[in-house]
Amino acid sequence: MDEKSTIAALAALAQPTRLQTFRLLVAHEPDGVPAGELARLIGVPQNTMSAHLSTLSQAGLVSSERQSRSIIYRADLDRFRAVALYLLKDCCGGNVSLCQPLIEDLACCSTAPKSVLPQ
């Protein structure tokens, strides 16, 4: 992950509809959500949702897969993890005691073994 990619991801999430969409996709992992259903759940027209999904996709935060007549969207959790890790790199100047509460908060939501999480 580099600075340019991180900025693109953060910029994509810096809009209310896109942030709501991404959070909704995260909540529906690993199944994903059809584009039309996303528009309905968020309460925006389908063409508006399409534009937002395009922005999230270009930033690498969502992926899509055609299933019959629907396009299923999923959050790219690996990409989001890379963004978070980029932001936390050298967390608190290496002072583990300052970072530990943040790491513990993140660990409660992770399915990764604790040994994989930064110490």
N, C-alpha and C positions, 0 to 999 in steps of 0.2 A: 504494500500500500504506500502511496506517495501523497505528497501534499495536494497536488492537482486533483487526484481521484477523491481524496477526502473532502475537499472543498465542493466538488461536484455532488457528492452524496449528501453533504449537509445542506447545500443549496436546494437540492431536490426535496428534502424533508422540511425546508423552511417555508412551507405553505400549508395552511390548515387542512385542505382537502387531501393533499398528498400525504401528510402526516397521519391523518385518520385512516386513509387507505392502507398505508404501510402497517399501521398497528392492527388493523382488521385482518390483513393477510398473515401477520405473525400469529394472531389468535387462532387462525384456521390452518396452521401448519400441522401436518405435512400435506393435507388434502388440497389446499388452494381454494380459490373462489372464481367462478366464471365472471367475466367482465361485466355482463349485464346485471348480475346479482350484486356486484360491488357498487355499481351505479345506483341500484335500488336501495341498498343498505345505507349508503352515504347520503343519498338524496340529491343526486346531481344527474343531469341529462347524460345519456350514454356517450355522446360525442365529447362532452366535457371530461368524462371519466377516461375516455380513450387518450385525450391529450395528457392528462395527469399520469396515466400508466406509461405513456411513452417517455415522459420525463424521468420517472422512476426507473424505467428499464434502461435508458441511456446512462443513468448514473450507476447502473449495475445492482440496484437494490431489489429488483423483481425480475422474475423469469416468467415465460409464458409457454404454454403447450396447447396445441390444438387437439381437442377431443371431439370428434364428430363435428357438429356445427358450432361448438363453443370453444372459446379460448380461456383456458384456466390459468390464472395468475397465482404465483407463489412468491413469498418473501425469500430473498436470497440471504439467509441467516449467516452464511460464511462471509459474505461481503460486508454485512453489517458488523459482524464480529471484528473483521479487519479494520473497519472504521473506528470502532470503539478502542481496539488495541492501539491503533495509531495515536488516538487522542490521549491514551493513558501511558504511552511509552515514556519511560523515565518519570513515572508518576511520583510527584512530591520529592523530586530530587533523590530518589532511591531510599527515602525514609519510610520503611515498611510500616512503622506504627501509624503514620499519617494516612497511608493508603489502605491499610487493612480493613477499615469499616466499608470503604467503597468496594473493595474486592469481595468482601463477604456479602454485600448487597447484590452484587452481580452473580455471585456463585449460587445464591438461592434459586435463581431462575435458570441455571445452566444444567444441562444433562451431561456435560463433560465431567470426567473424573476430577476431583479436586487437585490431583497431582498435575493436571494439565493447566490449571489456572495459574496466573502469575503470582509469585510469592513475594 
